[in-house]
Amino acid sequence: MSDTSATRIDRSELAWRKSTFSNPSGNCVEMAPLADGQVAVRNSRDPEGSLIVYTRPEIDAFLQGAKSGEFDYLAL
């Protein structure tokens, strides 16, 4: 996870995307690629709230774990 405390991110320029598996109540996260190759993540219910920014290798590691079922126990 990157420290972006000194970096200004213009949210209006970002192409936010959320999973098609998200439920209708809006309990999901959204992700957007940044110009420098990192990925911003936010809570869809609080679009002006905090962002967490990850590097591509961090996102890749998470996605590989999710696809292999490493986090399935969290949804049961």
C-alpha positions as a printed NumPy array, in Angstrom:
array([[  0.   ,   0.   ,   0.   ],
       [  1.392,   3.368,  -0.946],
       [  1.575,   6.519,   1.145],
       [ -0.352,   9.129,  -0.816],
       [ -0.612,  11.724,   1.943],
       [  1.427,  14.189,  -0.135],
       [ -0.108,  13.245,  -3.478],
       [ -3.146,  15.114,  -4.794],
       [ -5.574,  12.88 ,  -6.677],
       [ -8.294,  14.468,  -8.806],
       [-11.207,  12.077,  -8.257],
       [-13.216,  13.581, -11.123],
       [-10.584,  12.346, -13.58 ],
       [-10.722,   8.727, -12.409],
       [-12.634,   5.944, -14.15 ],
       [-14.149,   4.123, -11.166],
       [-15.318,   0.554, -11.604],
       [-17.052,  -1.885,  -9.295],
       [-17.75 ,  -5.564,  -9.575],
       [-20.828,  -6.781, -11.406],
       [-21.245,  -9.063,  -8.366],
       [-21.93 ,  -6.058,  -6.115],
       [-25.272,  -6.095,  -4.37 ],
       [-27.963,  -3.455,  -5.009],
       [-27.543,  -1.872,  -1.551],
       [-24.181,  -0.49 ,  -2.623],
       [-22.009,  -2.415,  -0.178],
       [-18.958,  -2.636,  -2.374],
       [-15.624,  -1.13 ,  -3.226],
       [-14.674,   0.636,  -6.428],
       [-11.27 ,   0.66 ,  -8.089],
       [ -9.679,   3.085, -10.524],
       [ -6.313,   3.053, -12.301],
       [ -4.072,   6.053, -11.64 ],
       [ -1.846,   7.747, -14.211],
       [  1.291,   6.481, -12.452],
       [  0.179,   2.834, -12.727],
       [ -1.118,   2.439,  -9.189],
       [ -4.714,   1.566,  -8.309],
       [ -7.026,   3.609,  -6.064],
       [ -9.718,   1.868,  -3.988],
       [-12.707,   3.537,  -2.303],
       [-15.953,   2.644,  -0.536],
       [-18.783,   3.102,  -3.038],
       [-21.107,   4.411,  -0.302],
       [-18.629,   7.208,   0.516],
       [-17.186,   8.393,  -2.825],
       [-15.656,  11.513,  -1.255],
       [-14.148,   9.542,   1.64 ],
       [-10.672,   8.119,   2.003],
       [ -8.837,   6.382,  -0.8  ],
       [ -6.388,   3.559,  -0.421],
       [ -3.772,   3.347,  -3.158],
       [ -2.044,   0.094,  -4.063],
       [  0.757,  -0.765,  -6.452],
       [  0.013,  -3.083,  -9.376],
       [  1.97 ,  -5.954,  -7.757],
       [ -0.132,  -5.558,  -4.58 ],
       [ -3.378,  -5.674,  -6.585],
       [ -2.084,  -8.653,  -8.551],
       [ -1.282, -10.554,  -5.338],
       [ -4.738,  -9.819,  -3.926],
       [ -6.538, -10.86 ,  -7.113],
       [ -4.559, -14.088,  -7.36 ],
       [ -5.458, -14.886,  -3.757],
       [ -9.124, -14.057,  -4.318],
       [ -9.295, -16.164,  -7.473],
       [ -7.692, -19.132,  -5.709],
       [-10.201, -18.939,  -2.846],
       [ -7.87 , -17.673,  -0.103],
       [-10.512, -15.224,   1.155],
       [-13.637, -17.339,   0.709],
       [-13.946, -17.852,   4.469],
       [-14.596, -14.109,   4.874],
       [-17.856, -14.349,   2.891],
       [-19.347, -17.358,   4.679]])
